[in-house]
Each structure stands twice: as C-alpha cells, then as structure tokens.
C-alpha cells in the first residue's frame, strides 16, 4: 500500500509539472507527454499480445504514434474553423489508414514466412486502441479553452474509479461481470457513475464562472457518459489482460502497473469529451 501511495504522489507531481509547463508552451508539453505515453502503451500492448504467440509489426505501431506529436505541434501553429479542421483531419487519417494497410499487407506478402493475417490484425488493433484513442487528449487540449476542458477527461476517470471503489467496499453486494473483473459490483458501478456526474457538474460550475457560461445539463451528460465509458475502458483492459494471461501491462508505476493500466479509462473518456465539446458546446 505504501508503494502504491508513493507511486501515486510521484505520478501527480509529474502530471502537475507537465500541466504547469503546458500553460507556458500552449499544448506542446502535454502533446509530447502523451506521445511518450502512447509509445510506452504501444510497447506494453504488443508485449502482452506477444505473450500468447502473436507477432505484431511493432515498427508500424510505434510509427502510428507520430500523428499525436504532429497534432500537438500543429495545434500551436494555426487555429482554423473546427469543421474545416475536422474535414482535414479525416482526410489525413484516411490517407494514413490506406498507407498503413498497404504496408501491412506487404508484410504478409513478402514476409509470409514470418507474419500472417492475425499478426497484422493485432498490429492495427493496437494502433487504434492506443495511438488513436490517446490522440483525443491532445485534440481536446487544442480546442479553445482546451487547457481547462482536458481536466474533464482526468476528472471523469479518477472520480469514477474512486467512487466506484468506495461504493463497492461499503455497499457492494451484487457481482458485476465476475468473469472479467471479479471484484466489481453493480453498486460500485452505480456509485462511480453518480460520483462522476456530481464532480463533473461542480467542475462545470467552476468553468462557467471562469471561462464561459454553459448550461449545466451539458456537464451532467458529460459526467454520465464519462462515468459509463470510464468503466467500459477499465473492463476492456481487464478482458485483454485475462485473454493474454497477465496481471498488469507493465511495471512503470510500482503498485499501479503500466501506462495502459493507469490510462485504460482515460482512453475511452477522451473521445467522448472531445466530440461532445466539439459538437454540442
């Protein structure tokens, strides 16, 4: 327990340093940090998959993290209309998928004695799961007032996890998905969602008094979606770990596991926050 607490304190201090420096460098610090986390997360995922015999093309997965860095740097150079920016992003993303598929199919054509379609499939899945989902943290930071909105992502994950844990400890009776996560309960899940809604609304009220006025029901919806998706992200990571027969993805944070163990919920919340803010606020 002491190791876990100490590791949490160190992690929070590092996060505070990144966020503080990002105030001065306008998105670059967070972008670089997310890029590095994505690289580590990609390594963890591919190592986990390799544990049961798959051979992902690691170079392709690592290269798939580069757009995160490009988004971070590009967001500081030019701000454009959000719909034009979205259209351009879709075009770049589509082109990237096309090139990646051609390269990967070349592997199973010219290196068929080493790679097969299963290896290519887990390579693509890893890139989508890690790099693609991580990129929404940087995209959210690049939004107008993104420095404040990105905290909705972290709040959603941390608060849901905390409230779900204590609700489960004090009120948990009914097991929920025991085959995936034996300790989770229905009561804990409901408590996590409720706590996420409450804290998200409180943070939303702070934002309303500080940057812009947004009807409170928007923050209720964001909190509700974040509370649900946070737990889905957690269960998704647990499902993969059970399939590949590992306890943690890594040992980067003693007592907590690896990057994917700590960011599994954040990966699923980030797109929700980004799209909701982009289209509803």
N, C-alpha and C positions, 0 to 999 in steps of 0.2 A: 504493500500500500504506500509506504514511504517513497519507493522508487517511482510509482505512478504519479504521486502528488508532485514530487520534484521535477519529473519529466514534464508535467503539465505547466508548472511555473516557468520552466525554461522555454517551452513552446509559446506561452503567452508573451514572454519578454521578446522573443524573436518576432512574433506577429506584430507587437507594438512598435518595434524598431522599423519593420517594413512599412507599416501604415504611416508612421511619423515621417519617414523619409519620402514616402509617396506624396505627401502633402506638398513637398517642395519640388518633386520631379514629375508631378502630374501624370500618374499612371504607369511610368516606366518601372518603378521599384516593384509594384505589385505584379506587373506583367512579367518581369524577369523572375520573380519568386515563383509565380505559377508555372512558368516554363520549366524551371528546375524541378518543381514538384511533379510535373507531368512526366518528365524524363524518368524520375525515380519510380513513379507509379507505373509507368510502362514497363520498366525493368522488373518490378515486382509481379505484375500480371503475367508477363511472359515466362518468368521463372516458375510461377505457380502452375501455369499450363504445361510447362515442360516437365513438371513433376509426374505427369501421367502419360508422357511419351510424345506429346505434340512438339513440333519444331517450328515455331513462328519465325518469320523473317524479321529479326529484331531491328535491322537497319531501317527497314521501311517504317516500323512503328516509331522509332526514335525520330526519324525524319518528319513524321506526322505531327510532332510536337512543335516544329518550327513556325507554323502559322500562328501559334499563340504569341510568340515573340514578335512576329510581324504585325499582328493586331495591336499589341501594346505600343510598339513604336509608331505605327501608322495613326493611332488614335491621338497622338500628341502633335501630329503634323498638320492635319486638316480636318475640320469638322464640317460635315455635309448634312443635308437633309436626311432624316433617318430612313425614309423609304428608298431614296436613291442609294444610300449606303447599304441597305438590306439587299437590294437588287444586285449590286456589285458583289456583295459577299456571296450570294447564291451562285453567281456566275463563277467566281473564283473557286468556290467549294466544289461545284460540278466539274470544273476542269481538273481540279486536284483528284477527285474520285476517278475520273476517266484515266488519267495518267497512272494512278496507283494500281488500278485494275489491270492495265496493260502490262505494267512492270511485274506484278504478282503472277499473272498468267504466264509470263515469260519464264518465271522460275519453274513452274510445273511442266513447261515445255522443254526447256533446255537443261534443267537440273532435275528431271523427273526421277532420277535415282535417289535423290535426297529429299525432295519436297513433294507433297501431294495436296489434294484439294482441302483436306482437313487442316493442314498447316497454314494454307492461305486464308481459310475461313477464320481461324483464331487470330491471325495477324490483323485482319480487317476489324474483327470484333474488338480486339484490344485497342486499336486506334480510335474507334468510335467511342468505346467505353471510357477511355482515359483522356486522350487528347481532345476529342470533340467536346466532351462534357466539361472538362477543365477550361476550355476556351471561353465559356459563358461567364466565368468570373471576370476575365479581362474585358469582355464585351460590356458587362454591366458597369465596370469601372469607367469605361469610355463614354457612357451615357452622360447627358447633362445632369449634374449633381450626383454622378456615379460614386464619388468618394463616400457619400452618405448611404446611397442605396445598396452598395455592396455589403454593408453590415446586415441588411435584411437576410442575406444568404447565411452568414455565420450565425446570426441570432436564431434563425429557423432550425439549423442543425443542432447547435449546442443546447438550446432551450428544450427542444423536443426530446433529445437524449436524456437530459437531466430530469425533466418532469416525468418522462416515461419510466425512468429508473426508480425514482422515489414513489411514484404511484404504484408501480409493480411491487415494491418492497412492502408498502403499507396496506395496499388494497388488493394486490394481485391474487386471484383465485382461479380464473379460467385460463388454461393454457391456450396460446395462440401460435399456430404453425410450429408445433414441437419438433417436427422432422427437420426444420430449417434452423430454428433458434429456440432450443428447449426452455430457456428461462423467460421468454417473452410471454406476457399475458394480455388479455383483452383490456383489462382495467388499466394496465400500464400504457397500452397503446392509446386509449382514450385520454388518459391524463397527459400524455405527451402532446397530443393534438390540441387539447384545451389550453395547456400552458403556452404553447407556441402562439395561439391566437391572442391570448392576453398580452404577452410580452411584445408581440409584433405591433399590436394596437398602441401600446404605451410608447414604443419607439416611433410609431407613425405620428402620434400626437406631438412628440418632440420635433419631428421633421416639419410638421405643419406650422409650428411656431418659429422655426428657424430658417427654412428654405422656401417652401411653397405650401399652399393650402390644398389638401386632397381630401375628399370625402372619406370618413373613417371606414365605411364599409369596404373600401378597396383594401385596406390593411387587414380587415377581418378575412377577406377572401385569400389574400396572400398568406396570412398566418395559417388558415385552414389547409390550403394547398401544400404549403411548406411542411406542416406537421404530418401530412399523409405521405408526401413524396420523400421526406427525410427517412421515414421508416421503411419505405419500399427500397430506398438506396441501401439501407443497412441490411435488409433481408437479402437483397440481390448479392451483396458481397459475401454474406454468410452462405448462400446457396452455392456460389462458385467455390468457396473455400472447402465446403463439405465435399463437393464433387472431386476436387483435386487432392483432398485428404491432407489439408494443412490447417493449423490453428490460426496463424497470422500471416499476412502477406510479407511482412518484413520485421526488422528489429531497429528501425531508425529511431523510434521513440520508446525507450525502455518502459515496460508496463503497459504500453498502448499498442504496440505493433508498428506496422509500416505506414507509408503515406495513404495507401488505399484503405487501411483500417480506420484511419482518422478522417479521411475525406469522403468516405463512401456515401454519406448522407448529403454532404455539400455538393457532390457531383450531380445529384438528382434535383436539388433545390435550385441551383444556379440557373438552369434554363427557364424554370418557372418564373423566377423573379425577373429575369431579363425580358422575356416575352410579355409578361404582364405589364411591366413598366413601359415597354416599347409601344404596346398596342392599346392599353387601357388607361394610362395616366397622361 
